[in-house]
Amino acid sequence: MMAEEADFPLCALEEELTCCICLSPFDCPVTIPCGHNFCQDCLLATWEDANFSCPQCRTSFPSRPELQKNTVLSSVVEAFKLKSSKNSSAIPTEQESKAEEQESKAEEKHVVLCDACMEAEASRTCLTCMASYCEEHLRPHRDNPIFRVHKLSEPVGNLMEHICSDHHKLMELYCTNHDRLICSSCLQQAHKGCSFTSPEEQRSLKEADLKTKLELLDGKITKNETILSQMTVMQVKLKDSATSRKKTIAAEYQQVRDMLTREESEASNALDREVESGQMKIRTLMKKFSENVENMKKAKGDICRLLGQSQTQSFLQTSFTLPQAVNFEPYTPRVTLDSSKVMAAEIFPAVLKKHLTEMFGHPVAARIELLKPAVATVFLQAGAGAASSLSLTPKTSQQLEPGTPIQTSLPKPASKKRSKGTKSSDASGLTKRELSKSMEHLLDLKVHKLKEKISVLNAEIAKDIASAEKRSELMKFGVGFTFDPRTAHKRIILTEDFTKASVSDEPTNYPECPERFALCSQVLSSRGFIRGRHYWEFRLSCNNFIGVGLAYGSLDRKGPASRLGRNNMSWCLEWFNVKLSAWHSSVEVVLVNPSPKRVGVLLDCEEGRATFYNVADRAYPLHSFSIPCVEAVYPAVWAFSSGSSVTLCKLQ
């Protein structure tokens, strides 16, 4: 009884759902201007004689009206037919079976069928008619000017997703404040005053943002993997170098192994500790870089999955944040075995062997005279290591006291007074004078390379001094300006009349503007230069995680490529840990780091060149950039560490 009452409302509409021409339920019902509905094929058959009139009310039309499918009536008829097929046990007709088979195939392939013929695949969906059409039935929308205002889109399977549940209107707008689709009524009521755009534009923005992040991740992963490969090669070289040096040390110790077993073991262990220290640094960095690569690969996979869902409604509300590893710049560490301890381990056994050879050629009572500090002082002058690790002097009154002049000559031969029958020679038959000359020659060979390095370094220092400029000459081009608060990142605080830029942990409540840096803690000056020569100076609070440079005014302010030196529109000198580097177009040039407190910049717009100086008693050049002044160039500052600051100096 309950089922019969539920079926009654639909069965009672059977007469209203019947075509008055074929007296059968509507098949593809269409509506004509007088408001009556007919099967499309039945109506076209009555109009074959060019008598365009309504078969029911006889209303005549001067020309053939445009027919539109009544989608609501079609849905009701389909529901009626479905109810009728369930209530009857009759075998479905061949036409119905074929239609059901086509629908099932379409569902399996996720194909949207034409609402007019229900057979062909729909090529477009009209969001005004709320129906999908194949190319044949889409012709009126393309040819008839009346339909040009209708909004066509890619085929949409479930049109109800595009209908507002509150106002039953098409959701053709996207609210950017609430990240959701809305209709025109929502915009006038609940979302009044909100910013909005079209779904297509929002989808394009989302796709562009994710593709940009994907490209950044690809570049970072490649760079990290390259660094990991270089460090793997470095590990092999460290092991080979250690093996070679161990053989050298072992060969020197072989002649005195019975007496110096403990010393040889200590020297070998010292080298092992140096190698282990270097490898530990590399392993720590490799672990860090490997974790960064894994995090970025995971983020890359997440972005690819999101891009695969770009046509879904939920995609429009998706946001994605890159991992912190993207902000970390990988670098290849400088790890070698050329430390003072390793050099001491190499030189010490050779020097000690010569002295022991001389000492063992004399009676025990005479050996103490040979244990003088001259050998240790000569060895110290060679730069081979600390005196405490090389001293051969026992704790007697003959030790060097503080303030004692350093002797640069070798020990004098022992007293010429010899007992009868005693020859002045060592166990090998060499005279004492010959042995002394031989040891001098050995020490000269050991320190030769060190002296060459010192001479090269002195030449470089002399070159820097020769190229230094008088600060008074640069001051002739001095200019004054301040930092531009419109460009300051929210972590940058400007004080002292906008001449000091400091880094804060708490973001500053700056107003939003397109000129402001959104990602990198940077700030530009309020004045740019395109002609002439100009000079200014920065005072640095520290030499770590800080940078000064130049940038075009059109530099990007939002993306990760907005950092100074990481693009072709800016130039930067950057202190990162203990390393000083010059950056432009993401290319790094490592420089000698004098840790300056004041940095001067001379910009010559006519020559297209900018030179950075370490300002002390004179201005010592640090690095020069070639800068085409095709547009205004602005002084710029980058700072990361909390509490660090850069101040514009008043030139006097």
Secondary structure, DSSP 8 states (H G I E B T S, - for coil): -HHHHHHHHHHTTTTTTB-TTT-SB-SSEEE-TTS-EEEHHHHHHHTTTS--B-TTT--B-SS----EE-HHHHHHHHHHHHHHHHH------HHHHHHHHHHHHHHHTT--B-TTTSSSB-SEEETTTTEEE-TTTTHHHHH-GGGGGS-EES--S-GGGGB-TTT-SB--EEETTTTEEE-HHHHHTTTTT--EE-HHHHHHHHHHHHHHHHHHHHHHHHHHHHHHHHHHHHHHHHHHHHHHHHHHHHHHHGGGTTT-HHHHHHHHHHHHHHHHHHHHHHHHHHHHHHHHHHHHHHHHHHHHHHHTTTTSTGGGG------GGGG---------S-SHHHHHHHHHHHHHHHHHHHHHTS-HHHHHHH--THHHHHHHHTT-S-HHHH----SSTTS--TT-----S------S---TT--SB-TTS-BHHHHHHHHHHHHHHHHHHHHHHHHHHHHHHHHHHHH-B-HHHHGGGB----B-TTT--TTEEEETTTTEEEE-SS-------TTS-SSS-EEEBS--BSSSEEEEEEEES-SSSEEEEEEETT--SSSGGGSTTSSTTEEEEEEETTEEEEEETTEEEEE-----SEEEEEEETTTTEEEEEEESSSEEEEEEEE---SS-EEEEEEE-STT-EEEE----
